[in-house]
Each structure stands twice: as C-alpha cells, then as structure tokens.
Amino acid sequence: MKPQISIIIPLYNCEKTLKFCLDAIKNLDYKNYEVILVNDCSTDKTLKIAQEFKFKIINLKQNLGAANARNTGAEQAKGNILLFTDSDIVLPSDTLNKVESYYKSGNKIFIGRFSPKLRFKNIFSQYKHLYLCYYYSKQDKYLHTLDTSLTVIPRKTFLEFGGFKNQLRISEDAELGTRLTRAGELITQSNELEMEHIRHYSLQGFIQTDFIRGKRFSRLFLSSLFKDKEQRREGKKAKSFFLKPITLYLSVGIMPFLLLALIFFLIFRNLLSFYIFFFFILLFVSFNLEFWHYLAKHNGELFAIKSLFITILDMIVFDIGIGVTFLKFLSYGKKILK
C-alpha cells in the first residue's frame, strides 16, 4: 500500500490563487493522501473558496503567521510524510507519485523546483520567477535550506525538531533547514518535482519582496555566523549558511561600490573616476552574464537586455534590506536574530 501523504497549506487572504491551487490538488493521481488547510484568520473570500472542496479545514482564532499555521497542520496530520506547499502553487497531477518514488529512493527531506513556465507575462513577474528557477538550478546536491513552496519531510523528523519557529513571520523554512543540516540531516532537491508558481509581481511587490529577502538572508547569515563560533568552541565542525550561485553574493557586495563610483564620476567628471566606475560596471556585468544568458534563453535577448536594469534595482533594494538588518544588529545585538 502506498504511504499516506499529508499536504499542509496555510491560508491567508489568498482568494486570487487558492482555487487554482486546490483544483490541481483535487486532481492528483495518487490515492492515499489528505489535505489540511489551515485558515489563518483570512478576511477575504479565502474560507468560502476552501469550503467548496472536501478537504479538512482548521480555522485559527488568531493570526500568528504561516509558521504557526504549518505547525498546527502537522500536529493534526495522519500521514507519515508531510508535504508543505503554498496557496499560490499549482502541483502537476503526478506530483505525489514522484514524491513517493523520490522518498523511497532514500531522500527523506527534499524540496521541489519551479517550472520555467509562468502564466503572468509582465516583466517583473517573469524576471522574479526566472530568477528563482535559475537560483535553484545552481544549488548543489545537498542544501541546508528548505522552501515551503514544496517541502517534503517525515512527520516524525519534523516533530522531533519542533517544527517551524512560531515567532518567525518570514524565513521559517530556511531557519528549520539550517537546524536540520547542523544536526546531520540531509536535504536534497528533486529535479523531477516541478511546480507552477502563480504569483504576480508589480513594481511595488517586486521591491517589497527584495527588501524582505535582503533582511532575511542577512539575518540568516548573522545567525549562522554566531552558531559557527559556538560549534568551533565546542570542537565541532562549522556549517555556515551558504547558497549558490556565488555571483549573488558578489553582485550584492559590489553594488554599493558601483553606486559610489558613479557618484564620484558625476561629481569629478575626470578620467580616473570614469575608469573606476567602468571597472565596477565590468565586474557587475561579469557576475551576472550567466544569469542574463539564462533569461535570454527562456525569454529572448530583448527581455535579457531590459532585465539588466531590473538586476541593478534588485541588488540595490537587496542591499537596503541588508543594511537595515545590520543597523538593527548594531543597535540591539543578537536578540534580533532570535
């Protein structure tokens, strides 16, 4: 008999995407699964849409975030295998068969990856989505982060580690991933397990997401740094938080220098300031050339050229998010990392 899989989805004001998500789950070609929808005090038509489907619904009395909602669903799950996903994800019909096959091959904790196909054609949605596809394609065999767009984990392991940290409103998946890998658990990515992400990005949404992403990664980096020191003090091998591609870190690091060089060039307008500015431009282009080639391959050369300017915006906003976290760290210390 096939193992029971519990699909857990937190819901919060997701009326625009939920029906697409649940229609796909209803049509999965796998028999032994349950679906647990955890409504985190939605104020739109989310609950009404969820009630159209014959899935278990848990209505929370207080909005405490996705981490708490996922933990609540896991506690009530009947399956030995948990599959976490989001309300803006569309799963192909063969998803659970692929999950079972990959799980039986010895991979107990793993994530899926985004399909390059996207129904939204505006440039910010296309750019952000293809960036995620590129980003996950560059990871090693073993990761030390999770992505709750599609994460599979044994229920026993999840509960033993205490699940997600309820107090985290963002990055709860990455935080649990680092705890798992520090304890010796292996996290892999299934290349066969693809899903469609149906999130639309406006300019404002793009900027907000990048700002949060900058704060998220800098918090994880600082937290990892202090945990590394603790492990070295105890004579253990440190496992720093690190994700590929390395060009991501280089682009983020070089952007402040590039902007500073531009300011100096605009002020002094001499040959030396131009050479310095041009040098940083060349570095930035070399760090992102492979990514822009990936964009051109999927969406054409014109899209890749336009994306050059979006990449600059991407890095600037990301750096601002990092700066906010480091300023808070200087003011409040390690307590901001809890």
C-alpha positions, 0 to 999 in steps of 0.5 A, spaced: 500 500 500 502 506 498 504 511 504 499 516 506 501 523 504 499 529 508 499 536 504 499 542 509 497 549 506 496 555 510 491 560 508 491 567 508 487 572 504 489 568 498 482 568 494 486 570 487 490 563 487 487 558 492 482 555 487 487 554 482 491 551 487 486 546 490 483 544 483 490 541 481 490 538 488 483 535 487 486 532 481 492 528 483 493 521 481 495 518 487 490 515 492 492 515 499 493 522 501 489 528 505 489 535 505 489 540 511 488 547 510 489 551 515 485 558 515 489 563 518 484 568 520 483 570 512 478 576 511 477 575 504 473 570 500 479 565 502 474 560 507 468 560 502 473 558 496 476 552 501 469 550 503 467 548 496 472 542 496 472 536 501 478 537 504 479 538 512 479 545 514 482 548 521 480 555 522 485 559 527 482 564 532 488 568 531 493 570 526 500 568 528 503 567 521 504 561 516 509 558 521 504 557 526 499 555 521 504 549 518 505 547 525 498 546 527 497 542 520 502 537 522 500 536 529 493 534 526 496 530 520 495 522 519 500 521 514 507 519 515 510 524 510 508 531 510 508 535 504 508 543 505 506 547 499 503 554 498 496 557 496 499 560 490 502 553 487 499 549 482 502 541 483 502 537 476 497 531 477 503 526 478 506 530 483 505 525 489 507 519 485 514 522 484 514 524 491 513 517 493 518 514 488 523 520 490 522 518 498 523 511 497 529 512 493 532 514 500 531 522 500 527 523 506 527 531 506 527 534 499 524 540 496 521 541 489 523 546 483 519 551 479 517 550 472 520 555 467 513 556 465 509 562 468 502 564 466 503 572 468 507 575 462 509 582 465 516 583 466 517 583 473 513 577 474 517 573 469 524 576 471 522 574 479 520 567 477 526 566 472 530 568 477 528 563 482 528 557 477 535 559 475 537 560 483 535 553 484 538 550 478 545 552 481 544 549 488 548 543 489 546 536 491 545 537 498 542 544 501 541 546 508 535 550 506 528 548 505 522 552 501 515 551 503 513 552 496 514 544 496 517 541 502 517 534 503 519 531 510 517 525 515 512 527 520 516 524 525 523 528 523 519 534 523 516 533 530 522 531 533 525 538 531 519 542 533 517 544 527 517 551 524 519 557 529 512 560 531 515 567 532 518 567 525 513 571 520 518 570 514 524 565 513 521 559 517 523 554 512 530 556 511 531 557 519 528 549 520 533 547 514 539 550 517 537 546 524 536 540 520 543 540 516 547 542 523 544 536 526 546 531 520 540 531 516 540 531 509 536 535 504 536 534 497 532 537 491 528 533 486 529 535 479 523 531 477 518 535 482 516 541 478 511 546 480 507 552 477 508 558 481 502 563 480 504 569 483 504 576 480 509 581 481 508 589 480 513 594 481 511 595 488 511 587 490 517 586 486 521 591 491 517 589 497 519 582 496 527 584 495 527 588 501 524 582 505 529 577 502 535 582 503 533 582 511 532 575 511 538 572 508 542 577 512 539 575 518 540 568 516 547 569 515 548 573 522 545 567 525 549 562 522 555 566 523 554 566 531 552 558 531 559 557 527 563 560 533 559 556 538 560 549 534 568 551 533 568 552 541 565 546 542 570 542 537 565 541 532 565 542 525 562 549 522 556 549 517 555 556 515 549 558 511 551 558 504 547 558 497 549 558 490 550 561 485 556 565 488 555 571 483 549 573 488 553 574 493 558 578 489 553 582 485 550 584 492 557 586 495 559 590 489 553 594 488 554 599 493 561 600 490 558 601 483 553 606 486 559 610 489 563 610 483 558 613 479 557 618 484 564 620 484 564 620 476 558 625 476 561 629 481 569 629 478 567 628 471 575 626 470 578 620 467 580 616 473 573 616 476 570 614 469 575 608 469 573 606 476 566 606 475 567 602 468 571 597 472 565 596 477 560 596 471 565 590 468 565 586 474 557 587 475 556 585 468 561 579 469 557 576 475 551 576 472 552 574 464 550 567 466 544 569 469 542 574 463 544 568 458 539 564 462 533 569 461 535 570 454 534 563 453 527 562 456 525 569 454 529 572 448 535 577 448 530 583 448 527 581 455 535 579 457 537 586 455 531 590 459 532 585 465 539 588 466 536 594 469 531 590 473 538 586 476 541 593 478 534 595 482 534 588 485 541 588 488 540 595 490 533 594 494 537 587 496 542 591 499 537 596 503 534 590 506 541 588 508 543 594 511 537 595 515 538 588 518 545 590 520 543 597 523 538 593 527 544 588 529 548 594 531 543 597 535 540 591 539 545 585 538 543 578 537 536 578 540 534 580 533 536 574 530 532 570 535 
